[in-house]
Amino acid sequence: RIQLETARLYKLAGINPLAGCLPTLATIPVWIGLYRVLSNVADEGLLTEGFFWIPSLAGPTTIAARQSGSGITWLFPFADGHPPLGWSDTLAYLVLPVLLVLSQYISVQIMQSSQGNDPNLKGSQAITKFLPLMIGYFALSVPSGLSLYWFTNNILSTAQQVWLQKLGGAKNPVKFRSPSLKQARPERRPRRR
């Protein structure tokens, strides 16, 4: 019954509940393709060029995978007080995941501030507080080129959202209710006991 009423409410308001998923779903194949391409190229040793401060777009994960496994083994264990890659390379590789966590956190804050203080969103807001940390952990385990794409996509998506809300005239449908919603009130039915 709740699902039917929710569907009716969406129809009255003229809102497609899946409309917000399209941009995210469109980037998933790109992300998977980039992951496979960058991983394969890095495994072949063809992605050794640096980019700004990043020593190699292959990232430390492929170096660690060739040496002792996978994941974040490039950070630990410390040998004689130094990470396996040395301090300079380790810090250079850590800059991008830290920037990604910060940009993701700012993006989440911007999105949540546009939603208002809806008590129904408390559960999802708790999850989104930990999402940037989880994404940062994933960024430690993938090629640096993919983390760079993730960071760039996040910055551009957030800038687009800010522009649409502040300068582009986009309105949040939750804050601005449709007149048809105000007129259409559900019938009161007596409760069963």
Wavefront OBJ file of the C-alpha trace (Angstrom):
o trace
v 0.000 0.000 0.000
v 2.811 2.411 0.840
v 4.464 1.709 -2.504
v 1.233 2.438 -4.369
v 0.765 5.724 -2.515
v 4.380 6.676 -3.156
v 3.977 5.922 -6.868
v 0.782 7.994 -6.936
v 2.571 10.872 -5.207
v 5.404 10.742 -7.754
v 2.856 10.777 -10.567
v 0.968 13.748 -9.099
v 4.196 15.697 -8.615
v 5.473 14.777 -12.080
v 8.695 13.326 -10.669
v 10.472 10.314 -12.097
v 12.087 8.514 -9.122
v 14.853 7.102 -11.323
v 15.790 10.395 -12.993
v 18.594 11.096 -10.520
v 20.204 7.713 -11.169
v 20.936 8.254 -14.857
v 24.144 10.328 -14.513
v 25.561 7.853 -12.004
v 24.580 4.823 -14.060
v 26.108 6.387 -17.171
v 29.512 6.744 -15.496
v 29.693 3.160 -14.190
v 30.660 1.591 -17.564
v 33.287 4.318 -18.036
v 34.686 3.644 -14.569
v 34.807 -0.131 -15.116
v 36.394 0.322 -18.541
v 39.025 2.705 -17.183
v 39.778 0.327 -14.319
v 40.360 -2.598 -16.682
v 42.368 -0.568 -19.204
v 44.575 1.130 -16.621
v 45.109 -2.111 -14.697
v 46.071 -4.043 -17.834
v 48.349 -1.290 -19.152
v 49.970 -0.922 -15.727
v 50.520 -4.682 -15.466
v 52.329 -4.589 -18.808
v 54.593 -1.816 -17.525
v 53.438 0.698 -20.141
v 52.051 3.308 -17.739
v 55.209 4.590 -16.105
v 54.881 8.325 -16.832
v 54.130 10.649 -13.981
v 51.447 13.315 -13.851
v 52.129 16.488 -11.884
v 53.151 15.198 -8.432
v 52.115 11.555 -9.045
v 55.227 9.463 -9.803
v 53.312 7.013 -12.023
v 49.700 6.796 -13.218
v 49.939 3.052 -12.703
v 50.070 3.870 -9.043
v 51.591 2.047 -6.145
v 49.061 -0.780 -6.237
v 50.584 -2.325 -9.338
v 54.066 -1.973 -7.869
v 52.853 -3.658 -4.690
v 50.978 -6.315 -6.675
v 54.139 -7.246 -8.528
v 56.188 -7.355 -5.344
v 54.086 -8.885 -2.612
v 50.355 -9.058 -3.280
v 47.694 -6.446 -3.758
v 45.636 -3.863 -1.953
v 47.349 -1.374 0.294
v 50.534 -3.362 0.878
v 52.436 -0.414 -0.565
v 51.733 1.431 2.712
v 52.544 -1.291 5.229
v 54.570 -2.896 6.791
v 57.119 -0.267 7.664
v 60.711 -1.431 7.311
v 63.177 0.522 9.459
v 60.594 3.268 9.939
v 59.921 3.702 6.214
v 57.064 2.526 3.980
v 58.041 0.057 1.226
v 58.102 2.775 -1.470
v 59.934 5.364 0.624
v 58.471 8.505 2.127
v 58.577 10.756 -0.931
v 56.717 8.387 -3.277
v 54.294 7.253 -0.565
v 53.325 10.832 0.301
v 52.998 11.702 -3.393
v 50.642 8.752 -3.921
v 48.638 9.615 -0.784
v 47.844 13.168 -1.946
v 45.266 12.043 -4.518
v 43.200 9.809 -2.159
v 43.221 12.601 0.449
v 42.044 15.130 -2.157
v 39.389 12.647 -3.281
v 38.098 12.203 0.286
v 37.967 15.976 0.811
v 36.209 16.647 -2.492
v 33.744 13.817 -1.861
v 33.010 15.143 1.623
v 32.399 18.656 0.262
v 30.198 17.218 -2.483
v 28.114 15.267 0.049
v 27.718 18.397 2.201
v 26.561 20.434 -0.800
v 24.044 17.766 -1.828
v 22.699 17.383 1.714
v 22.330 21.128 2.229
v 20.159 21.289 -0.888
v 17.838 18.598 0.485
v 16.880 20.453 3.627
v 16.209 18.832 6.987
v 13.917 15.988 5.999
v 13.668 13.540 8.938
v 13.149 10.663 6.483
v 16.697 11.147 5.167
v 18.491 10.678 8.514
v 19.475 7.066 7.744
v 20.900 7.878 4.339
v 22.706 10.919 5.731
v 24.472 8.704 8.258
v 25.666 6.443 5.455
v 26.882 9.330 3.320
v 29.074 10.582 6.178
v 31.194 7.423 5.855
v 31.036 7.230 2.059
v 34.008 9.584 1.464
v 36.217 7.463 3.733
v 35.210 4.290 1.917
v 35.929 5.904 -1.453
v 39.309 7.055 -0.135
v 40.150 3.486 0.872
v 39.191 2.252 -2.598
v 41.379 4.976 -4.123
v 44.353 3.493 -2.272
v 43.807 0.163 -4.029
v 43.357 1.205 -7.675
v 45.718 2.721 -10.261
v 46.386 6.426 -9.701
v 44.985 7.225 -13.151
v 41.600 5.916 -12.037
v 41.749 7.928 -8.807
v 42.582 10.979 -10.907
v 39.497 10.334 -13.091
v 37.373 9.827 -9.972
v 38.613 13.094 -8.442
v 38.122 15.067 -11.666
v 34.636 13.622 -12.222
v 33.695 14.439 -8.640
v 34.874 18.053 -8.919
v 33.099 18.596 -12.250
v 29.854 16.944 -11.062
v 29.812 19.034 -7.894
v 30.509 22.222 -9.851
v 27.687 21.340 -12.245
v 25.294 20.733 -9.345
v 26.229 24.039 -7.699
v 25.809 25.894 -10.977
v 22.412 24.316 -11.628
v 21.124 25.110 -8.148
v 22.613 28.572 -7.684
v 22.977 30.080 -11.145
v 21.061 27.833 -13.507
v 17.688 28.159 -11.840
v 17.124 24.485 -10.982
v 14.662 24.045 -8.140
v 14.603 21.248 -5.599
v 11.206 19.529 -5.999
v 11.039 18.801 -2.270
v 11.293 22.474 -1.321
v 8.885 23.723 -3.991
v 5.739 21.612 -3.916
v 3.493 21.373 -6.897
v 0.042 23.023 -6.572
v -1.538 19.722 -7.607
v 0.004 18.101 -4.529
v -1.551 20.660 -2.209
v -4.983 20.048 -3.711
v -4.793 16.252 -3.801
v -5.253 15.137 -0.221
v -5.587 11.448 0.541
v -8.894 10.181 1.818
v -9.082 9.471 5.524
v -10.060 5.901 6.154
v -10.936 4.555 9.565
v -8.275 2.355 11.113
v -8.938 -1.322 11.548
v -8.666 -2.729 15.010
l 1 2 3 4 5 6 7 8 9 10 11 12 13 14 15 16 17 18 19 20 21 22 23 24 25 26 27 28 29 30 31 32 33 34 35 36 37 38 39 40 41 42 43 44 45 46 47 48 49 50 51 52 53 54 55 56 57 58 59 60 61 62 63 64 65 66 67 68 69 70 71 72 73 74 75 76 77 78 79 80 81 82 83 84 85 86 87 88 89 90 91 92 93 94 95 96 97 98 99 100 101 102 103 104 105 106 107 108 109 110 111 112 113 114 115 116 117 118 119 120 121 122 123 124 125 126 127 128 129 130 131 132 133 134 135 136 137 138 139 140 141 142 143 144 145 146 147 148 149 150 151 152 153 154 155 156 157 158 159 160 161 162 163 164 165 166 167 168 169 170 171 172 173 174 175 176 177 178 179 180 181 182 183 184 185 186 187 188 189 190 191 192 193
